[in-house]
Amino acid sequence: MSDKKVRVRFAPSPTGGLHLGGVRTALFNYLFAKQQQGDFILRIEDTDQSRYVDGAEAYVAECLQWCGLTPDESPAVGGPYAPYRQSERKSIYREYAEKLVSQGHAYYAFDTPEELEQNRREIPNFQYGQVYRDGLRNSLSLTEHQVDELLDAHTPHVIRIKMPADERVSFTDMIRGQVSFETNQVDDKVLLKADGMPTYHLAVVVDDYLMKITHAFRGEEWLPSAPVHLLLWDYLGWKAEMPQWAHLPLILKPDGHGKLSKRDGARLGFPVYAMTWFDGKTGELTPGFRELGFLPEAFINLLATLGWNDGTDQEIFTIDELIAKFSLDRVSKAGAKFDFEKAKWFNGEWIKKVKGERLKVKVKSVLEEKGVVVSEDEYLLKVIDKIKDRCVLLPDFYQQAAYFFEQPKEYDVNAVKPKWTDAKTEFFIRFITILGREEVWDEATLETAFKALAEEKAIKTGELMLPFRIMLVGGKFGPHVFDIAALLGKVETITRIEKGLGVFTA
């Protein structure tokens, strides 16, 4: 590690929802930066204006905020290397593109989209590069006079890198080790588009240099672009300042065959976006982990373990533990299969782990959306502590908690009626009387009274517990039945037994 301050960036395009792979890239950047006391930067790569979607940038910022990955510099908070939107840096890039042209490392290309499309139709596997470039309309095939005339006439053109022939370019990836490329296999990528906007290839190199980025972590799908970027760092004279690169493994479909996509999530019934995304252009609504009922701690935890482990059997990590333990040495080169059942397991573990106070607002919202009135926060906290071990997703709190706030609307009568007897009716009538006289109201006292009466009536306790539970909650669920009664209180417990008797004896 050099003495330079670590600076990393997460640089999404504002073109739609944020895939969990993108959040994992942000997370690994964040963990590395914080571990090294460095800076985590959010940069918006919006150079492709044709794909820009309103609201997408704000959505990305909200996703990072929900996940607790707060940028040190961003379009919203500013910083010493502002602006942090590439569209606002447009004037910067042409200077570097023109410098590459003057050095002979890039050239003007005047081909129209129609001409290029015709070439693609007529030539199998057509690539704009060393094989075909001399027969196309560019500053390598035209005379200097022709080029000047076209430029003076403001003829639409792009600037392309001139990939050298028969060279091998290499770099050391922090995950994959030595990686090499043959330049003959790479086409002449566009660096500056006809509208003056840079492509990703030019902008990422210029911005990483100007923003003093020391480490660049991105998905392995960007590996094919690496030779272009390596040459640009070299041609622009910045090779010594090039960040260290790490190309992260893909997140794969559950069967391991191919990259996990939004379509896969829709087909298999789980989200692949951090938060629900509404596309104003298409009207499409794509569900997210947050709205499904995931805690951000669980979402971050599960993402961290997709392609990384700390070398032990530990699976549950706080963000501070992740910062302390994260290491690129432990990131796998192979893709990581996404397992939604495992993702839910993480969430259930985190619901158990966090204090009720942390869940209070979310649970209250879940209940109130279903019309359940929650008037006392203190009572809600007691309920949460009793049932949170039974919840996997936040919406589960509705089924597990609603009966603490309102009497059952339905009863699982079929679980009780076939075995109901007059003796059981007499038991509960007598139990109501005992409860009415009870001065101490807690789990132990209630259980003792219940079992003593069962013994007196010569009825097995097990035959009475299920009817008692269904009287209180309506079904075969919930925590220990005496815990429920203790929380409901004397008046409500007696009321529910009376109502249940009416249902079972009808």
N, C-alpha and C positions, 0 to 999 in steps of 0.2 A: 504494500500500500504506500503510495507516495505521500508527501507532506501536504499536497494540495487539498483544500477542503473538498469533501465529497459533495457532488451536485448531480442529482438524477432528475429525470423528467418523465412524467406520464403525458403522452401527447395524442389524445384521441381525436378523431374527426367527428364533427357534429352532424352526423348523418342518420342517427336513429338511436335505438336503445343500447344500453351498455351490457354486452355479453359478459358472462361470468369469467371468461378467459381474459377480457380486458380488465376487469376488476382485479384478477389475480396478478396481472402485470403491474398494475398500480400498487398492489399490496407488496409485491417483492421489491419494487423500487423503494417504497416507503420504509419497509423493514430494514433494508440495507442502509438507507440514508440515516435513519434514526440510530442504528447500531454504531455508525461511524460519526455521529454528531454532525451529520451533513444536512443539506437542504433538499427538500422534495418539491419539485416544481410542476405545476399544471400548465401545459401549453396547448392551445387549441389549434389543430392543424386543419384549417378551413380553406385551403387553397382551391379545392374543387368546389366552386360555387354552384355548379349544376346539381350537386348531390346534397347541398346544404339544406337542413331541415330546421325550421323555426322551433325553438324550445329545446333543441337537443343539447346545446351548451349548458343551459340552466339545469337540465336533467342530469348531465354528467356531474356538475358541481354538487347537486343534491345527493346523488349516489355516493360520492366520496364523503360528504358530510355524514350521511347515514352510517357509513362504514367506519367512521372515525379516522379517515385518512386525510387529515387537514393539510393542504398545501402551504408551504412557506411563501411561495410566490405563485401568482395566478392572475388571470384577467380581472378577477374580482378584488383581490387584495393588492395587486401591483407588485412592484419590486424593482431592483436596480437595473434589470435588463428588459424592462417593458418596451413596447407592448408585447403581450403574451398571446395575441391572436395573429396567426400568420397573415391573414387578410389585411391587417393593419401594418404589416411590415413589407408590403408589396414593393415599395420603392427601393428596398435594400437589395433585392435579389438580382435585378438586371445587371448591376455593376459586376457581380461575380460571374454571371453567365457570359457577359461581354469579355471579361478578362480571359475566360477559358477559350473563347473564340479567337481572341488575339494571340493566344499562346499556341493555337493549333490543336487544342484538346477538345474543341467543340465546333459546331458549324451551324449556319442558318439553313433551315429546310423550308421550302416554299410549297411543298406538295399540298394539294387541297384534300380534304377528307374524302371526296369522291374519287380522286386519283388513287389514294391509298386503298380504298375499299375495292376498287377494280383490281389492284395488284393482289389483294387477298383472295379475290375470287379466281383469278387466273393462275396464281402461283401457289402450289401446295406449301403449307408451312412457311408462308412469306414472313420474313423479318426485315425490318429496316436496319441494316447493318452492313458489315464489310462486303458481303457477297453481292448485294444489290444497290448499295448507296451510290455508286458511280453512274448508274443509269437513271437516277431519280433527280428531282429538281432541288438542288441544294448548292451551297457555296463551295462544295468540293468538286461538283461536276460542271458548274457554270463558270464563266469568266468573271474576273473581278469587276469589270465594267457592267456586266449583266446583273451581278449581285447588287452593286451600288444603285443601279436604276430601280431595281425591285424595292430596295430599302427606301430610296427617296420617294417612291410612289406609295409608301406605306402598305405595301403588299403584305397580307397576313402571312406570318411565318412563326415557326417555333425554333428554339435552339436545342440541338441534340448533342449529347456527348459523343465523341469519336472514340469508340472502343478500339484499342490497339490490337494488332494481329499477333498471334502466337506468343502471348504472354501468360504467365501464371501469377495470380495475385493471391496472397494468403494473409490470414490473421489468426491470432490465438483467442478462441472463444473461452470465456470463463467457465462454461459448462462442458463444451464439446472438445476443447483442446484445439489443435491445429486444424484449420479449415482452409482448403485451397480451391481455386476456380480457374478454368481456362477461359481467357478473354474471347476466344473464337466462338464460344457458345452463348455469348451475351449480345443482345442487340443494342443499337444506339438509342438509349432511352431519351425521351424528351426531358429537358431540364427547365425550360421556360416556355410556357404555352403562348398561343397567339394573343390572349387577353392580357399578357404581361404577368400573369400569376406563375409562380414556380410550381413545378411538380413536387411531390414528396421527396424525390431523390435530391434535388438541389436544396430545397428548404430545410430538410432535416440536417444536412451537413452544415449549412451556413448558420442555422440557429443554434445547433449544438456547439459550434465554435464560438459564436458571439456570446452565448449564455454560459460559457465555461463549464459545459457538462463534462463530468469526469467518467461516468459510467452510463451505458445505455442498455437497458434490458427490454427486449421485445420478443414477440412470438416467433417461433421457428419458421413460420410462413414468410418472414422477411429475409431469410437466408439468401434466396436467389438474387436479392437486390444488393447484397453485400459487396460484390465486386465493383459495381458502379460507385458505391459510397467510398470504398477504399481508394479508388482512383481519384475521386473528387478531393478527398482529404490530401492526397499526394499532390495533385495538380495545382491546388490552391495554396500549396506551401505550408499546410497545417498538419502534416503527418505526425509530428512530434506531439501535437495537442489532441490527437484523436482519442475519444473516450475508449475505455475498455468495454467490449461488447459481451453480452450474454444472450443467447437465443433460447427462450424458454420452451419446454415441450408442449405439444398440443394437448388440449382437453378433448378426450375422445368420447364417442358414443358409448353407451353402456356395454355393447358387445365388443368394443375395442376396434371396430372397423370404421375408420374415418373420423374426421373432426366433428364434434358436437355442434349442431346448428339449431337455429330457432325452429326450423321445420321438425327436427327430431324431438324437441321438447313438446311441440304441439301434438305430434303423433303418439308420443309415449306418456303424455299427461303430466309433465312437470315444467317449471319455468327454466329458462336459460338466461334471463335478464335479471339484473340486481333489483330493479324496481319496475313496476308496470309502466309500459311505454305506450302512449297514444300517438300514432302517426297522423298528423293533420292532413298530409297529402293523400294518404290512401284510406284513412278512416279506420285503420287496423289497430286493434288493442292487443298488446302482447303482455301476458301476465309476468309478474316479477316475484322474487323471493320475499321481499318486504311485505307485499300485500297478501301473500299466501300465509304469512304468520311466522316468518323467521326472525329471530333476533340478530342484530348485526354482528354480535360477538360470535354467534354460531356460524353465520355466513362466512365471516373472515377466517374462522378456525377451519372450516371444511375446505376453503380455497387454499389455505396454506398447506394442507396435506395432500393436495392434488399435484403430485410431482415432487414433493419435498417431505423429508422426515428428519428427525434429529438424531436418528441412530438408536433410539430406545423404543420401548413399547408405548410411550406416552402419546395420547391422541388429543386430549383436551388441553388447549393452550390459551392463556390470556394474551392480549396484545403485547404486554410487557415481556412475557415469556418468549413470545415469537421474536421480538426485537433482540432479546438477549441470545437466543439460540440459533437464529437464522444463519444459514451459510450456503453459499452457492455450491460448495463441494458436495452438499447433500441433495442438490436438485438433480433429478434424473434426466438423462438424455431422451429416454423413451416417453411416449405419450402416456397420459394418466386417464384411465377409464372413469367416467362419471357415474356414480351410484347414488340414485335419489333416495333409496332407503337408508343408506349411510348418511346422506345429508340430513334426513329427518332425525336420525339417531343423534347427530351432533346437536340439533336444535333441542331435542328432548333433554339431553344432558345439560345444556346451558340453562334451560328453564328450571331444572332442578337446582342448578348451581347458584343462580343469581337470587338476591334477596327480593322479597315480595314488593318492597318499595320501588324497585327497579321495574317491576311488571305492572304496577298499579294503574298507571294511565292507560296502558295498552289494553289491559283486561277490562277496565271500565268501559273503554270504547267498544270492545267486542260485545259486551253485554248490552250496552245502550243501543247499539245498532240493531239489536234483536228485540228492542222494546223493554228490556229489563231495567227497572229503576234501581240505581245504586245511590243511596242517600248518605251512607256513613263510610268514610274511607278506612276508619279503624277496623270496622267489621269486615270490609272487603279484604284488608290485609290478612286478617285471620283466616278468611276463606281461601285466599291464594296459598297461604302456607300449608293448608290442609290438602289441597288438590294438585299443586303444581307438579308433583312427581308423576301424575297420571296424564299430563298433557305433553303432546309432541309438537304441535303447532299452536299458535296463539288462539285461533278460532276454537280449539278444543275446550277452552275455558268456558264456552257457552254451555255445552252439555254438562260439563263437570261442575259448574258453579251456579247455573240458573236457579236450581231448586233451593239454594240457600236464600234466595231473594223473593221467590214466588212459589206458591203451592203447585204441585204437579198438575198439568192439564190432562195428562193421560196416565193410565196405570197398566203395567204388564199383568193384567188379570189372569191370563192363561198360565202364568208361572205359579199362581197361588190357588185359584179356585178348585182345581181337581183334587187337591189334598186338604181343602178347608173343612174344618169340623166345628161343631158347637163348642167343643172344649177350647178351641183356639179363640173363638169369639169371647167366651167367658174369661179367658186369660187376659185379653187386651182390655176388656171392661174393667177388670180388677187392677190391671197395670196403670190405667188412667187414674184411678183412685189413689194408688200409691204415689204416682208422680205428683199429683195435686198436693200431697202432704209433704213432699220432699223439700227440705230447706237448703241442702247442699246440691248444687247443680253442676256436676262435672262428669267426665267420661267414666271414671272408676266407680263413682256412686251409682250411676245409672246402670252400668253393667252388673254390678253386684245385686241390685234390686231385681233386675230382669232375670238373672240366673236363679236367684233364690225363689222367685215366684214360679219359674218353670219347674224347679225341683219339687216345690210344694204341690203343683198341679200334675206332676208326673208326666210332663211333656218334654221331649228332647229339645234342648236349646236350639239345635240346628234347624229344627222344623219351624221355629218361631222367628229366627233372625231374618230370613228372606222376606216373609210378609211384613215385618217391621221396616225393613229397608224400603220395600216398595211403597209402603204407606208414606214414608218420609220423602222419597225422591222420585218415585214413579217407575223405576226400573232396576235392573241388576247392575248397578254401577255406583261409583262414589267410594270415598274412604271408609274407614271403620264406622259402622252404623252408630255407635255410641258417641263417636266424635261429632258426627253430624247432629245428633240430638242435642249434644252439649252446646254446640254453636247456635242452633235454632232457638234455644231457650225453652222454658217450661210451657208457656202459653201456646206457642206455635207447634211444639211437639205434640201436645195433647190434642190440639185442633186437627192436626194431620192424622193422628191415630183414629180419631172419631170419624173423619171423612173417609179414611181408608176402610174402616169397618163397614161403613155404609155401602162402599163399592163392592167389597168382598161378599157381603151377605145379601146383596140385592138379588 
